[in-house]
Amino acid sequence: MTDRFDDGFKPVAASPLSAPKTPARPPRHPVILRVSAIGVAGILSALMLTAVVPPIIADQSDRAVVDAPVMLLTSPIAGQVETLDATPAAEVKAGDRLAQITNSRLDRTTLISLEEKAGDARQKLDATRAKHQSDISYVASLDEEIKSQAEQLKAQLQSQIEELRARVAQSNAMSSEKKAIVDRQNRMVARDAASAEMLKPTEQQYAAALHDTDAQTAKLNQKLTQLKALNAGIYVGEDLVALNMLGQKRRDIDLDARRMEIEEKQQSAVLDDLEGLIKSERARLARLAAADVLSPGPGKVLAVGADTGRQVSAGDTIASVVDCDKRFVVAIFSYRQGEAMKAGTKVRIEGGGFHTGTVSAVLPKTSDKVDERFAVPFPQTERRELYVMITPDASDEKPAAQPASAATPACTVGQWVTVTRDNGIVPSMSVTWRRLGHLVASLADLDASGPDEATRRAGVAKLDSALRSQPAAQQSELTNPWLPAAGTVAAQ
């Protein structure tokens, strides 16, 4: 019976009424929550105070970047990059060739049209010159003909003048004879030796002799006048009609020769203009066929925007050259520090190869056009902030050479630095936190014993397994709360 009773006995968990009572413990969760809330609130307050108050009055700024003027080297023509000698961070001098652009597909329509016009103008000029020379030769032959005929007419007129002079002398002699007869008859009539009727015919003859003398004198004067006009190149009179016609023809040909001369000068001027245009067009095509991209000044290549064999258009950027000798620092400060950071203020610079500098200008804002003139754009400002332009001291202008990278492409341009005003007392909290982190990291490195790689890996594996096993055990205890109670009953 006892055995059956023992076999059928099953332990039953103690009821709450039969279990021994334990003294009540005060709850801990509200205290922990209250302490945590106070701690978090204190940390947030400290963070807000350190994040808001110091930047307004801080004498230090880590929002500063090294900048420098940049020169964009663009392609002067459209074509293909034949050679490319520019490499990032390479030193260049003024006049160095960084790239060569060639263009084999040029439009020569304008040159061909100008050459055709020049050919037509040259033909017209040759024809005009030939016509001018022909007119000049014709005028010369007319001059010779006129001269020979004029000489003949002069000799003829000279002989006629001599003849007319003789006739005038003869008429004068006959007039004197008739006058003597008239005078004698007048004396005879006065002595009544002759009648008055005999005097009238004699007087008529005397008058006729006088008129003949006047006629001969008039002819003589006419011939003298013709001779004088002939000597002067004026052809008047019936005897000079043929010579006058030659003279008129000579004048017409001479006018035509002068017109040809004017046309020749005009055609020559047109041809000169066309040849000048052709020369300029050929020079333009030569410039468009091949061009070199030269560095305008010394510096370092900041970036290269083309590859060998690439097709580029006129104005495309081939490379950019930064002038490292004109580097400066752009820092952002609160507007409340504008008076303290006025021009001439001495500052300390950490990073970028600089140590000290002088404030050169204070700018309230900038624009995209201003940023395009520099290697890197100015940092973005927030409300009530301004830019402080800092010129490094002469002793810091040529620091030790540093290799180019994505952060510092050339001569530390684009590198972030820290700027502190001399005799400044309010630091920047971002700089303070960063330095504190570096200090903690350095202390941790000092405390480490420096195990070898195998030992370090084994320790990391053990730590990882321990962290994974502990949460699993805690989870099993939470899911099986009856195990401790069962153990207690079995012990009793």
C-alpha angles and dihedrals in degrees: 000000000000092000092050089048091049092048094052096045115110122184113243123207114255113258120237090252094055095042117099114257119241124206113265118253123215114252114258102193098081091051092050091047092048093049091046092050092050091048094048091046091051092049092048091048091050091048092048092048093047092045098046109030104044097051090057095055102017118134090203133067132183091185091092129117134191110244138173139181113277129209116210113214107207132186110262092203140026114256145086127315102247099178132006119197098166118107126175115269092010119143115243134184132209110287097017113145110237099173143001122218122199130187120190096174105075128158106237096175093110092050092049092049092049092048090052091050090047090052092052091047090049091052092049090048092051091049091048091049091050091049090047092051090047092052091048091051091048091049090050091052091047090050090054092048092047090047094051093046091045090054090051092048091048090054091046093048090047091055092046090050090052090049092048091049089054091049090049089052090047091050090049090052093048090047090052090049092050090047091053091051091048091050092049093049090048089055091047091050089048090055090043089243092126137024125254092241090068091057097059098066090047092052090049091052090049091051091049090051090052092050091049089052090052091049093050090047090051091051089048091051091047092054091046089052092049091049091050091048090047090053088050093050095253115130112204127156141048092280091055099050095104091045090048090053090051090049092051091049090048090053091050093050091045091053090049090050091052090049089051089050091053091047089048091055091047093049090046090052091048091049092048090051092049092048089050090051090047091051091049091046092050090049090049092050089048089053091047093047094059134001136172124224104222129189111247093208145352121293144096129294107253100185140349117222102185142051133214111278095020119138111235135181128225109282097024113139113251098176142337124230121202121207103228092186090066099050120146138171125247112203131179120224135167117271087243088068092055093100093044092048097048122144113295096030115139117232138179120235124204115197136010092075092287132118109175138013146165129243108246102177144355118220125191092205144341138217139225091257090057092048091053090065094060135065096245128020119254115264115265113262127213130214115312095008131122141194122255115201112209126192113206117233119262093253090060098047095097110037125173114297115262127195116257119251140160091276097043106025098174134001091345092297108157094024117135114235138178120245122199126182115235111260089013116158105181111074128201112260093218089057090045094051091046092051090047090053091049090049093051091047091050091049091050090052090051093051093050114098091216103237122192123266096264093050091047092052092048091051092049090050093050092048091050093049091048093051090049096046097049097060090047092056092047091050092052091052091052094049094047108043093157096069096082092047093051091050091053093052092048090053091054 
